[in-house]
Amino acid sequence: MKAIMGPLMAIVVGMIMVILDSTVMNIALPTLMDDFKSTVNTMQWSITAYTLALSAVIPLAGWLTDRFGAKRVFLITIFLFTAGSILCSFAATPEQLIIYRVIQGIGGGMVQPIGMAIIFKLAPPNKQGAVMGMLGIPMMLGPALGPVLGGYLLEYATWHWIFLINLPIGIIAILVGLKYLPKVERKTVPTLDFWGMLLAPIAFATLSYAVSEGGKDWGSTNTIVSLIVGIVALVLFIIVEFLHKQPLLELRVFKSADFTIGIVASWLMTMGLFGSFLFVPMYMQQVFHYEPLKTGFMILPQVAMTGLFMPIGGRLFDRFGARIVSTVGIALVAAGLFYMSQIQADSGAGYVITATMIMGAGMGLSMMPVNTHILKVAPRRLVGRVTPLTSAAQQVVVSFAVAGLASYMGTRIEDHMAATKGDAAVSLVSAFGDTFFVAGCIAVAGALLAILLRRPKAVKDDDAASDQANAPVMIGH
């Protein structure tokens, strides 16, 4: 175990840096809007572009590590993320920040899958569970510390420091990685799915742009053109993936109805949850006029409830399967969002905390059962390709949710301004309520779909052995 502590330290530091940065942005968005004198519809692209970049590189992690070696690729990704962070801190326009966030995303997207693959292979067979559990530390600390750290830096320094703080962390991760990460032999790799790699970002980026523009006017030239380009690129991407022997994303798993139902339910839950992750901090800062640090502390109860209910969800899944637990969990997410949709300017902090705690409990209950169900119902021969598919798809769904909900809220503000004859305060509160309501409806659709989840058939011994053999590949390939 002592031999693995050095590599584990390097990977945990890198993962904490990436996860912290992702959660900080939700707190920072109102400050960035004020500083750049921009709108939520424009500034949300600093999040959307980042998630799209993540989705583009996650499937490449396995191929790149086999081709160039895990240590080299991991260190390069940390360097790219750190360099992108420095560039973000010097951004002078929203457009510059969006471009630099793409650089961050290209680096950040591969840190977790590559790091997990390295540690899994280094861990002693009888200690793999304990060692992999240590990688859960940054996954829990990031969402908890990110909003508070971001709030502190925004309140007592400037927004530039939410990016500059990654410089010393990145340097530490690189130095520790250079010293302790083992050199892994390169492997013979299949032909890279070049057309898949090219078409996927085009399809997802143009469709996200179409969703964003469609929130304002579905009949505009920009919306129609980007929608056509996105659909054509998506169709071509699907064809290419089915024809390629080693596709970028293994879309054949969607032939399983149980898998498709599970992953779509997961997508709908994720889209609904971003109604809280992105817009609750914005509401507290723009309507309640809370400082960023206070806003960060207000989010902690939601994180605590998620952590509390995750093990409960796991135990209930083992006993009852995914259907009941996931349906109840996603329904709680919807209930919290509907509760938030009724909020008023004078509702107070207790109202928000109650709503977010309900959503946190729902997220904790449903997250593990849904994800485990997806792996269990995937066809045995394709199970090793499921993790990169689900990880990349989740980032794409997040980008659609952020673009669509932000655009919808901007449109509703304009509509309410016209209806109230320019009452900005009332219009803002009403627009937030409308947005939370739509997010709640999306979550309801996910809960209804979760009702269709079925227990997977018992796995035969030889299949189980095959799955165990595939486990390292699931994480890194």
C-alpha positions as CSV (number, residue, x, y, z in Angstrom):
1,M,0.0,0.0,0.0
2,K,2.9,2.4,0.7
3,A,4.0,2.1,-2.9
4,I,0.7,3.4,-4.2
5,M,0.5,6.5,-2.0
6,G,2.6,8.6,-4.2
7,P,0.7,8.0,-7.4
8,L,-2.6,8.3,-5.5
9,M,-1.5,11.7,-4.1
10,A,-0.7,13.0,-7.6
11,I,-4.0,11.8,-9.1
12,V,-6.2,13.0,-6.1
13,V,-4.6,16.5,-6.4
14,G,-5.3,16.6,-10.1
15,M,-8.9,15.4,-9.6
16,I,-9.6,17.9,-6.8
17,M,-8.3,20.7,-9.0
18,V,-10.7,19.8,-11.9
19,I,-13.8,19.1,-9.8
20,L,-13.3,22.3,-7.7
21,D,-13.1,24.4,-10.8
22,S,-16.3,23.0,-12.2
23,T,-18.3,23.7,-9.1
24,V,-16.8,27.2,-8.6
25,M,-18.2,28.4,-11.9
26,N,-21.8,28.0,-10.8
27,I,-21.1,30.5,-8.0
28,A,-19.0,32.8,-10.2
29,L,-21.5,33.2,-13.1
30,P,-23.4,36.3,-11.7
31,T,-20.0,38.0,-10.9
32,L,-18.8,37.3,-14.4
33,M,-22.0,38.7,-15.9
34,D,-21.5,41.9,-14.0
35,D,-17.8,42.3,-14.7
36,F,-18.2,41.6,-18.4
37,K,-21.5,43.5,-18.6
38,S,-23.0,40.4,-20.3
39,T,-26.1,38.4,-20.2
40,V,-26.8,34.9,-18.7
41,N,-27.4,33.6,-22.3
42,T,-23.9,34.6,-23.3
43,M,-22.0,33.8,-20.1
44,Q,-23.6,30.3,-19.8
45,W,-21.3,29.4,-22.8
46,S,-18.4,29.5,-20.4
47,I,-19.9,26.4,-18.8
48,T,-21.4,24.9,-22.0
49,A,-18.2,25.1,-24.0
50,Y,-16.3,23.5,-21.1
51,T,-18.7,20.6,-20.8
52,L,-18.6,20.1,-24.6
53,A,-14.8,20.0,-24.6
54,L,-15.0,17.4,-21.8
55,S,-17.4,15.2,-23.8
56,A,-15.1,15.4,-26.8
57,V,-12.0,14.1,-25.1
58,I,-13.4,11.6,-22.5
59,P,-13.7,8.8,-25.1
60,L,-10.1,9.4,-26.3
61,A,-8.6,8.7,-22.9
62,G,-8.2,5.0,-23.4
63,W,-6.8,5.2,-26.9
64,L,-4.3,8.0,-25.9
65,T,-3.0,6.2,-22.8
66,D,-2.5,2.9,-24.8
67,R,-0.8,4.9,-27.6
68,F,1.5,7.2,-25.6
69,G,1.5,5.9,-22.1
70,A,-0.7,6.8,-19.1
71,K,1.9,8.8,-17.2
72,R,2.7,11.1,-20.2
73,V,-0.9,11.7,-21.1
74,F,-2.0,12.4,-17.5
75,L,0.8,15.0,-17.0
76,I,-0.1,16.6,-20.3
77,T,-3.7,16.9,-19.4
78,I,-2.9,18.5,-16.0
79,F,-0.6,20.9,-17.9
80,L,-3.3,21.8,-20.4
81,F,-5.9,22.4,-17.6
82,T,-3.5,24.6,-15.7
83,A,-2.5,26.5,-18.8
84,G,-6.2,27.0,-19.6
85,S,-6.8,28.2,-16.1
86,I,-4.1,30.9,-16.4
87,L,-5.5,32.0,-19.7
88,C,-9.0,32.2,-18.2
89,S,-7.7,34.5,-15.5
90,F,-6.5,37.0,-18.2
91,A,-9.7,36.9,-20.3
92,A,-10.9,40.4,-21.2
93,T,-14.1,39.5,-23.0
94,P,-16.7,36.7,-22.7
95,E,-15.5,35.3,-26.1
96,Q,-11.9,35.0,-24.8
97,L,-13.1,33.3,-21.6
98,I,-15.2,30.8,-23.6
99,I,-12.2,29.9,-25.8
100,Y,-9.9,29.4,-22.8
101,R,-12.5,27.3,-21.0
102,V,-12.4,24.9,-24.0
103,I,-8.6,24.5,-23.4
104,Q,-9.4,23.8,-19.8
105,G,-12.0,21.2,-20.8
106,I,-9.7,19.4,-23.2
107,G,-7.3,18.9,-20.3
108,G,-9.8,18.3,-17.5
109,G,-11.9,15.7,-19.4
110,M,-9.2,13.0,-19.2
111,V,-7.9,13.6,-15.7
112,Q,-10.5,11.4,-14.0
113,P,-10.7,8.4,-16.3
114,I,-6.9,8.1,-16.8
115,G,-6.2,8.6,-13.1
116,M,-8.8,6.0,-12.1
117,A,-7.3,3.5,-14.6
118,I,-3.8,4.0,-13.3
119,I,-4.8,3.5,-9.6
120,F,-6.9,0.5,-10.4
121,K,-4.0,-1.2,-12.1
122,L,-1.5,-0.3,-9.3
123,A,-3.8,-1.3,-6.4
124,P,-3.2,-4.8,-4.8
125,P,-6.0,-7.2,-5.8
126,N,-7.1,-7.5,-2.2
127,K,-7.1,-3.8,-1.7
128,Q,-8.7,-2.5,-4.8
129,G,-12.0,-1.6,-3.2
130,A,-10.3,0.4,-0.4
131,V,-7.9,2.2,-2.8
132,M,-10.6,3.1,-5.3
133,G,-12.7,4.4,-2.4
134,M,-9.9,6.9,-1.7
135,L,-10.6,8.4,-5.2
136,G,-14.1,9.2,-3.9
137,I,-12.5,11.8,-1.6
138,P,-12.1,14.5,-4.3
139,M,-15.5,13.6,-5.8
140,M,-17.1,14.5,-2.4
141,L,-14.8,17.3,-1.4
142,G,-15.1,19.1,-4.7
143,P,-18.8,19.8,-4.6
144,A,-18.6,20.7,-0.9
145,L,-15.5,23.0,-1.0
146,G,-15.9,24.4,-4.5
147,P,-18.8,26.8,-3.8
148,V,-17.3,28.0,-0.4
149,L,-13.8,28.5,-1.8
150,G,-15.2,30.2,-4.9
151,G,-17.4,32.4,-2.8
152,Y,-14.4,33.4,-0.6
153,L,-12.2,34.3,-3.6
154,L,-15.0,36.2,-5.3
155,E,-15.8,38.2,-2.2
156,Y,-12.4,38.9,-0.8
157,A,-10.3,38.9,-4.0
158,T,-11.5,39.0,-7.6
159,W,-12.9,36.4,-10.0
160,H,-9.5,36.0,-11.6
161,W,-8.4,34.0,-8.6
162,I,-10.9,31.2,-9.1
163,F,-8.6,30.3,-12.0
164,L,-5.2,31.5,-10.8
165,I,-5.5,29.2,-7.7
166,N,-5.2,26.3,-10.1
167,L,-1.6,27.3,-10.9
168,P,0.1,26.1,-7.6
169,I,-2.2,23.1,-7.4
170,G,-1.4,22.1,-11.0
171,I,2.4,22.5,-10.4
172,I,2.2,20.3,-7.3
173,A,0.2,17.6,-9.3
174,I,2.8,17.7,-12.1
175,L,5.8,17.5,-9.8
176,V,4.4,14.7,-7.7
177,G,3.3,12.9,-10.9
178,L,6.8,13.2,-12.4
179,K,8.3,11.6,-9.3
180,Y,5.8,9.0,-8.4
181,L,3.7,7.9,-11.4
182,P,5.0,4.7,-12.9
183,K,5.9,4.5,-16.6
184,V,3.3,2.2,-18.3
185,E,4.3,0.4,-21.4
186,R,2.5,1.5,-24.6
187,K,0.2,-0.9,-26.3
188,T,-0.8,-1.6,-29.9
189,V,-3.9,0.4,-30.5
190,P,-6.7,0.1,-33.1
191,T,-7.1,2.7,-35.8
192,L,-8.4,6.0,-34.3
193,D,-12.0,6.8,-35.2
194,F,-11.0,10.0,-36.9
195,W,-14.4,10.8,-38.4
196,G,-16.2,10.1,-35.1
197,M,-13.8,12.4,-33.3
198,L,-14.5,15.1,-35.9
199,L,-18.2,14.8,-36.3
200,A,-19.1,14.4,-32.5
201,P,-18.0,17.9,-31.4
202,I,-19.5,19.5,-34.5
203,A,-22.9,17.8,-33.9
204,F,-23.0,18.5,-30.1
205,A,-21.7,22.1,-30.3
206,T,-24.1,23.1,-33.1
207,L,-27.1,21.4,-31.5
208,S,-26.3,23.2,-28.1
209,Y,-26.1,26.5,-30.0
210,A,-29.4,25.7,-31.7
211,V,-31.0,25.0,-28.3
212,S,-29.6,28.3,-26.9
213,E,-30.8,30.3,-29.9
214,G,-34.1,28.5,-30.1
215,G,-34.9,29.7,-26.6
216,K,-35.1,33.2,-28.1
217,D,-36.5,32.4,-31.6
218,W,-36.8,29.0,-33.2
219,G,-37.5,30.6,-36.5
220,S,-34.3,32.7,-36.7
221,T,-31.8,31.9,-39.4
222,N,-29.0,31.1,-36.8
223,T,-31.3,28.6,-35.1
224,I,-32.4,26.9,-38.3
225,V,-28.9,26.7,-39.9
226,S,-27.2,25.4,-36.7
227,L,-30.1,22.9,-36.2
228,I,-29.7,21.5,-39.7
229,V,-25.9,21.3,-39.4
230,G,-26.2,19.6,-36.0
231,I,-28.7,17.0,-37.2
232,V,-26.8,16.2,-40.3
233,A,-23.5,15.8,-38.3
234,L,-25.3,13.7,-35.7
235,V,-26.8,11.4,-38.3
236,L,-23.4,11.0,-40.0
237,F,-21.7,10.4,-36.6
238,I,-24.2,7.6,-35.7
239,I,-23.6,5.9,-39.1
240,V,-19.8,6.2,-38.7
241,E,-20.0,4.8,-35.1
242,F,-22.0,1.7,-36.2
243,L,-19.6,1.0,-39.1
244,H,-16.3,1.4,-37.2
245,K,-14.8,-1.6,-35.6
246,Q,-13.5,0.4,-32.6
247,P,-15.8,3.4,-32.5
248,L,-15.3,6.5,-30.4
249,L,-18.6,5.8,-28.6
250,E,-20.1,2.3,-28.6
251,L,-23.6,3.2,-29.7
252,R,-24.6,-0.5,-30.1
253,V,-25.5,-0.6,-26.4
254,F,-28.6,1.4,-27.3
255,K,-30.0,-1.7,-28.9
256,S,-30.8,-2.8,-25.4
257,A,-34.2,-1.3,-24.4
258,D,-33.3,-1.6,-20.7
259,F,-30.1,0.3,-21.2
260,T,-31.7,3.0,-23.2
261,I,-34.5,3.6,-20.7
262,G,-31.9,3.7,-17.9
263,I,-29.6,6.2,-19.5
264,V,-32.4,8.5,-20.8
265,A,-33.9,8.6,-17.2
266,S,-30.4,9.5,-16.0
267,W,-30.1,12.3,-18.6
268,L,-33.5,13.7,-17.6
269,M,-32.5,13.7,-14.0
270,T,-29.2,15.5,-14.8
271,M,-31.0,18.1,-16.9
272,G,-33.4,18.8,-14.1
273,L,-30.7,19.0,-11.5
274,F,-28.9,21.7,-13.4
275,G,-32.0,23.8,-12.6
276,S,-30.6,23.8,-9.1
277,F,-26.8,23.7,-9.6
278,L,-26.7,26.7,-11.9
279,F,-29.8,28.8,-11.1
280,V,-30.1,28.5,-7.3
281,P,-26.8,30.3,-6.7
282,M,-27.7,32.9,-9.3
283,Y,-31.1,33.4,-7.6
284,M,-29.5,33.9,-4.2
285,Q,-27.1,36.5,-5.5
286,Q,-29.4,38.4,-7.9
287,V,-32.6,38.3,-5.9
288,F,-31.6,37.9,-2.3
289,H,-28.4,39.9,-3.0
290,Y,-26.3,37.5,-1.0
291,E,-22.5,37.8,-1.2
292,P,-20.8,34.9,-3.0
293,L,-19.3,33.4,0.2
294,K,-22.7,33.2,1.9
295,T,-24.2,31.7,-1.2
296,G,-21.5,29.0,-1.1
297,F,-22.3,28.1,2.5
298,M,-26.0,28.0,1.5
299,I,-25.3,25.1,-0.9
300,L,-23.6,22.9,1.6
301,P,-26.8,21.4,3.0
302,Q,-27.6,20.0,-0.5
303,V,-24.2,18.4,-0.7
304,A,-24.6,17.0,2.8
305,M,-27.9,15.4,1.9
306,T,-26.5,13.9,-1.2
307,G,-23.7,12.3,0.7
308,L,-26.0,11.1,3.4
309,F,-28.5,9.4,1.0
310,M,-26.0,7.9,-1.4
311,P,-25.2,4.9,0.8
312,I,-28.9,4.6,1.7
313,G,-29.7,4.5,-2.1
314,G,-27.0,1.7,-2.5
315,R,-28.5,-0.5,0.2
316,L,-32.0,0.0,-1.1
317,F,-30.9,-0.8,-4.6
318,D,-29.4,-4.1,-3.4
319,R,-32.7,-5.0,-1.8
320,F,-35.3,-3.6,-4.2
321,G,-33.6,-3.0,-7.5
322,A,-33.4,0.3,-9.4
323,R,-37.0,0.9,-10.3
324,I,-38.5,2.0,-6.9
325,V,-35.3,3.7,-5.6
326,S,-34.6,5.7,-8.8
327,T,-38.3,6.7,-9.2
328,V,-38.5,8.0,-5.7
329,G,-35.2,9.7,-5.9
330,I,-35.9,11.5,-9.2
331,A,-39.4,12.4,-8.0
332,L,-37.7,14.1,-5.0
333,V,-35.5,16.1,-7.3
334,A,-38.7,17.2,-9.2
335,A,-40.4,18.1,-5.9
336,G,-37.5,20.3,-4.9
337,L,-37.6,22.1,-8.2
338,F,-41.3,22.6,-8.1
339,Y,-40.9,24.0,-4.6
340,M,-38.3,26.4,-5.9
341,S,-40.6,27.5,-8.7
342,Q,-43.0,29.0,-6.1
343,I,-40.2,31.0,-4.4
344,Q,-40.8,34.8,-3.9
345,A,-38.3,37.6,-3.3
346,D,-39.2,37.6,0.5
347,S,-39.2,33.8,0.9
348,G,-35.9,33.8,2.8
349,A,-32.9,31.4,3.1
350,G,-34.8,28.7,4.9
351,Y,-37.0,28.2,1.8
352,V,-34.0,27.7,-0.5
353,I,-32.2,25.4,1.9
354,T,-35.3,23.2,2.3
355,A,-35.7,23.0,-1.5
356,T,-32.1,22.2,-2.1
357,M,-32.0,19.6,0.7
358,I,-35.0,17.8,-1.0
359,M,-33.1,17.8,-4.3
360,G,-29.9,16.6,-2.6
361,A,-31.7,13.7,-1.0
362,G,-33.2,12.8,-4.3
363,M,-29.9,12.9,-6.1
364,G,-28.3,10.8,-3.4
365,L,-31.0,8.2,-3.6
366,S,-31.1,7.9,-7.4
367,M,-27.6,8.5,-8.7
368,M,-25.9,5.2,-7.7
369,P,-29.0,2.9,-8.5
370,V,-29.4,4.5,-12.0
371,N,-25.7,4.3,-12.9
372,T,-25.3,0.7,-11.5
373,H,-28.5,-0.4,-13.4
374,I,-27.0,1.0,-16.6
375,L,-23.9,-1.1,-16.2
376,K,-25.8,-4.2,-15.2
377,V,-28.2,-4.2,-18.2
378,A,-25.6,-3.4,-20.8
379,P,-24.8,-6.3,-23.2
380,R,-22.0,-8.4,-21.7
381,R,-19.7,-8.1,-24.7
382,L,-20.0,-4.3,-24.7
383,V,-19.9,-3.5,-21.0
384,G,-16.3,-2.4,-21.2
385,R,-17.3,0.4,-23.4
386,V,-20.2,1.7,-21.4
387,T,-18.3,4.0,-18.9
388,P,-16.8,6.4,-21.6
389,L,-20.1,6.5,-23.4
390,T,-22.1,7.4,-20.3
391,S,-19.5,9.9,-19.1
392,A,-19.3,11.7,-22.4
393,A,-23.1,11.6,-22.9
394,Q,-23.7,13.2,-19.5
395,Q,-21.4,16.1,-20.4
396,V,-23.3,16.6,-23.6
397,V,-26.7,16.5,-21.7
398,V,-25.3,19.1,-19.2
399,S,-24.4,21.4,-22.1
400,F,-27.9,21.1,-23.6
401,A,-29.5,21.8,-20.2
402,V,-27.3,24.8,-19.4
403,A,-27.8,26.3,-22.9
404,G,-31.6,25.6,-23.0
405,L,-32.5,26.7,-19.5
406,A,-30.4,29.8,-19.6
407,S,-31.8,30.8,-22.9
408,Y,-35.4,30.1,-21.7
409,M,-34.8,32.2,-18.6
410,G,-33.5,35.1,-20.6
411,T,-36.6,35.0,-22.8
412,R,-38.9,34.8,-19.8
413,I,-37.3,37.9,-18.3
414,E,-38.1,39.8,-21.4
415,D,-41.7,38.6,-21.5
416,H,-42.3,39.5,-17.8
417,M,-40.6,42.9,-18.3
418,A,-43.1,43.6,-21.0
419,A,-46.0,42.3,-18.9
420,T,-45.0,44.3,-15.8
421,K,-44.1,47.4,-17.8
422,G,-40.5,47.3,-16.8
423,D,-40.6,46.0,-13.2
424,A,-37.1,44.4,-13.2
425,A,-37.3,42.8,-9.7
426,V,-40.7,41.2,-10.3
427,S,-39.7,40.0,-13.8
428,L,-36.5,38.4,-12.5
429,V,-38.3,36.5,-9.7
430,S,-41.0,35.3,-12.1
431,A,-38.5,34.2,-14.7
432,F,-36.5,32.2,-12.2
433,G,-39.8,30.5,-11.1
434,D,-40.7,29.6,-14.7
435,T,-37.2,28.1,-15.2
436,F,-37.4,26.0,-12.1
437,F,-40.8,24.8,-13.1
438,V,-39.5,23.7,-16.5
439,A,-36.6,21.9,-14.9
440,G,-39.1,20.2,-12.5
441,C,-41.1,19.0,-15.5
442,I,-38.0,17.5,-17.1
443,A,-37.3,15.6,-13.8
444,V,-40.9,14.3,-13.7
445,A,-40.3,12.8,-17.2
446,G,-37.2,11.1,-15.8
447,A,-39.2,9.7,-12.8
448,L,-41.9,8.4,-15.1
449,L,-39.3,6.7,-17.3
450,A,-37.6,5.2,-14.2
451,I,-40.9,3.3,-13.5
452,L,-40.1,1.2,-16.6
453,L,-36.7,0.0,-15.2
454,R,-36.6,-3.8,-14.8
455,R,-34.3,-5.9,-12.8
456,P,-31.5,-7.4,-15.0
457,K,-31.4,-11.1,-15.5
458,A,-29.0,-13.0,-13.3
459,V,-25.4,-13.0,-14.6
460,K,-23.8,-16.3,-15.3
461,D,-20.5,-17.2,-13.7
462,D,-18.6,-16.9,-17.0
463,D,-20.2,-13.6,-17.7
464,A,-19.3,-12.3,-14.3
465,A,-15.7,-13.4,-14.8
466,S,-15.7,-11.6,-18.1
467,D,-16.9,-8.5,-16.5
468,Q,-14.2,-8.6,-13.8
469,A,-11.6,-9.0,-16.6
470,N,-13.1,-5.9,-18.3
471,A,-13.1,-3.8,-15.1
472,P,-9.8,-1.9,-15.7
473,V,-10.9,-1.2,-19.3
474,M,-14.3,0.2,-18.1
475,I,-12.5,2.9,-16.2
476,G,-9.9,4.0,-18.7
477,H,-11.0,3.0,-22.1
